[in-house]
Amino acid sequence: MGTSPRVHYRCYNWWELIDCKYRGGGYSLQTDRPDLEARDSIILRPRGYPLFDWLHCTGLDLLTSSIQHPPLIRVKNEVGRMGGLGGRGGRKLVVVVCGLSLLLVLLYKLHACADQQWQAEHSPRMVATQNYVMDKNNKVYTYDRYMPLIFIGGVPRSGTTLMRAMLDAHPDVRCGQETRVIPRILQMRQHWMKSNKESLRLREAGVHTEVINSAIAAFCLEVIARHGEPAARLCNKDPLTLKSADYLSQLFPQAKFIFMVRDGRATVHSIISRKVTITGFDLSNYRQCMGKWNDAISVMYERCGAVGPSRCMLVYYEQLVLHPEHWMRRILNFLDVPWNESVLHHEEHINKPGGVLLSKVERSSDQVIKPVNMEALEKWVGHFPDDVVQDMAKIAPMLSRLGYDPHANPPKYGSPDAFVADNTQRIKMQSKLWEEKAMELLVDRPAASPDVTEESSRTPPA
């Protein structure tokens, strides 16, 4: 017989090292241990092969099916023939252990499958997050919570309608009329969160925050997507929703916000003179209304700041009117919408398919039928009581914070672009024509009712 390569193994008599060498036909145990007996168990592992399984043997017999080097070895040694793990009883024990191991693995997998099936049957099922609408030409528009929605907000009578009309004139954008229900559902949610008792009732009923958020997001999205014609970019203009800009930014992580700001004195005078009823505003009291304006604009300013400048853009009404092209280019760039000249001529798209659809019940509709002009910039001058004018800085500190001079009547808003000045002059010369167009919209207007509901500061009764 040829000489086989010499391979060294580490041999362990249980835990104690014994020198063991492979010699041709078998293993030779070289030990100075006089107490080594024939039935002692020996564990072998090849040197240099730490990942190999241990070889269990008892002196004479060494069998393994899990290691390939060396393959199925029967070993003779100098200790003599022994029983143990290498004998018939040992092999039976190995088979039993292997069988039990396989059984345990099988039971574990069966349990895991059963557990997954139970979870699938008892866990809340996620509804598909993406839906679609079709236009008249059967073109499909998909919409979901992760689309780049546009929200326009601000205190009512601050230019939100003009802003949405100019965006609506863009062929890729659709804002539409105020929905009125979106600020209501946001108001309801705020009341739930303020009332500890109501919040507890909801949690006990399993209506947790995640459930409420998913439901409100789905509700708002369906209203926005389906209350007007389909478009590549969907937009919502419900002015007071900006008070919830931080919350909406969480529901719709790709949404962006346009925060319309106007001189508070012009806003309040417009609210009072046009009888725009807003909960909390006393239309007979300029001082009280200025204080309410200050509170509302302060909250919106804070919410816009919380969302951050990358997602919430502050737009001054006066500057939009004086320099529409400059500001519309900035706004469209902010919204990632390509430039289109139509946004400078929204009056040409009034109530046309794919254009600017106006509501007969919104107080600003009769104004946005006109091209961009300066008529409304200084209408408020001379209408405030003297004591209110004198205390203006104290009544409405947000005027100064927003850059308006509370002592100037009127402030210097700036010089208009040439075509804005031309529009203004033309409107004055054709005043009867524009009055007739306005009357066409107002003829079917219903009786006065609250135009906007503002959140109450009181906690609702439990």
Summary of the structure (lengths in Angstrom):
residues: 462
radius of gyration: 40.3
end to end distance: 97.5
largest distance: 125.2
contacts: 1310
relative contact order: 0.10
helix: 43%
strand: 14%
